[in-house]
Amino acid sequence: MSKYILGSHNSWSYLKPRKWWMRLIAFTARCQRATIIEQYTLHDVRCFDLRVRFKEPEVLIVAHGIVEYEYDIVRLLNDLLWLDTRGDCYVRVIHEVRNKKQYTDFSKEYFIAFCERMRQRYPNIHFWCGRNLYNWEYDYHFESPEPTCTEKYSSVCPPKYLDDWYPWLYAKLNNEKILQQGTEDDILLIDFVNIKEL
């Protein structure tokens, strides 16, 4: 088995939801408890999964599905700057739009501009993906080669009764086995990187 890079699925989902009703269902969208710095320093994460969309021109929202987080562009830029100074990180950027209503011309335009700015501003981060969740097509093509990736978390792995409802429980029951099995791909993405043993 080759040595892979550990990645955190929905890396910023440890944040506080923006609205009261989002807090009621936050457990279904939360995939991490550790902050970005903790993921890097305490849990050896080197690949981060960033999901963003734009509700208004230049207004960036970090989200997972319908849950949006209390987070602004300044805090995100600070996180990315910190990762850039490490010089060994990957960030997968996904356009978090899941239906035709969300996938507007301006949202795509601002996602493209965002990806281009991040690529230029943080040259020591290996950015990749650039797809949207509506049709899984590329909205932006990063110039660097795309790594191979194995995704092992509740919404993509059986048993489906856990699906998106209990990512923490899925991680608790499966992370140890997933990490022991590893992957031949470049990156292994998991939920709750802080849960490594039962």
N, C-alpha and C positions, 0 to 999 in steps of 0.2 A: 504494500500500500504506500503510495506517495504521500509526502507531507502536504497537507492542504492548509489553506487560510481559513480561520474561523470567522464567520460572519454572523451578524445579528439581524434577524428579520424584523422589519418595521422598527428600526433602531431608536427612533424618537418617540415611540408610543408610551414611554414612561411618563410623559408630560401630563399635566392636568388638562382635562377636557374644557373647552371654552364655555359651554352652556350647561345649565343644571340637568337637562334631560339627557345630555350626552354622558354625564357622570353616572346615570342609572345603568347604562349599557356599556360603560367603559371596560368592564371585565372581558367583554367579547372582542374588543379591539386592542387591548393592552397586550403587547408581545414582549415587552422588556420592563424591568424594574430599575435597572442600573442606568445611571447617566452615561453620556457618551464618554466622558473621561474615565469613569469607573469601568465601563465596558472595555476600554483600551488597557488601562493600567492593572485592573484586578482580574480580568477574565480573558485577556489575550486576544480580544477581538481586533481584527485588522481590516474587516470589510463591514461597511455600514450601509443600511438600506433606507434611503430618504424618499418619502412620498410627499409630493407637493401638488397644489393646484392654485389657481388664481381666480378669485371671485370678482375682483375689479382690477383695472389696469394697475400693475405694480404692487398689488396687495397679495402677498404670498401667504398661503395657508398650509401648514403641515397637518396631514390628516391620515387616517386609516378608515376607509369606507365613509360612513356618515359621521364618524367621530372626528372632530377638529380639535386642535390643541392650542392652549394659551402659549403662544410662541410668536416671536416676531423676527423679521429679517436680520436685525442687528444681532440677536442671540444666535441665530443660525450661522451668520458670518463668523462670529466668534468661535463657535464650535468647529467650523471648517478651517479657520485659521489655525486653531490648536492642532487639528489633524494634519494640516499641511506642514507644520513645523516638525512633525514626527518623521515625515518622509517615507513612510512604509504602508500607507493606507489606501484602500479601495473604497469608493462610494458609488453604490448603484442608485441612480436617480430615476424615479418613476413618476410619470404624470398621473396623479391620483384622480382620474375622472372615469366614471363607470357607466355613464349613459349619455345619450345624444344631447340632453339638456345641459349637462356639465361640459361637454366637449365642444366648446365654441371656437370660432376663429381667433378671438382675442386670447382665450386661454392657451391655445396652441402657440400663438405668436409670443406670448409672454413666457411660456415654458421654454421655447427655443432660445429666447434672449437670456433667460436665467441660466440655462445650461452653458451657453457660450460664455457668459460672464464668469461662471464658476470655473470653467476650464481654463480661462485666461488668468484669473485672479489667484488660483491655487494650483500652480504647476506641479507641485510635489504629490498631489492626490491623483490616483488613477481613477478617473470617472468613467462610468460605463452604463450601458443599457439605453436610456432615453425613450423607452416605450411608454405608451399610454395603456390604461386598464380597460378602456372602452372596447378597442378592437385589437389590442396587443401589437399594433404597428408602431414603427419608429417615428416619433415626432422630431427627434434629434439624433444625429449620428456623431458620437464622439470619435475623435481621430485615432485614439489608441486602440489596440487590439482588445476584443472583448474576452474576458476570462470565461472558462467553463464553470458551471455552478450547479451544485446539488442542493435542493431545497427540501428540508426535513422539518416540517412544522404542521400544526393541526389542520390548516385549511387545504393542504395538498396531499396529506398522507392518511391512509386508513388507520383506525376505524372511523368511518364517516359520522358516527353519532357524536363524536367530540367536535368535529369540524371547526367552524369559527367560534363556537360558543364557549369553549373552555381551553384556550391556548395554554394557560398556566398548568392545568391538569395534564394535558398532553405532554408538555415539557417535563413535568414531574415524573410521569410514567415512562417516558421514552428517551430523554436526553442521554442518560448514561449509555444505553445500548447504541444510540445513534453515533455518539462520539467514539465508542469502541470500534464500531464498524468503519467509521471514517468515510472517505470517498476518494476516487481516482481523479475527480475533477479538481480544478484550482481552488474552489471555494466551497465551503459547507455552511449554509445558512440555517440557523435554528432560532426558535423562540426561547426567551428567558435564559440567556447565556450564564446567568448566575446559578442556575440549577444544573449542576454537573454530576451529582451523585444522588441516589435515592436515600 
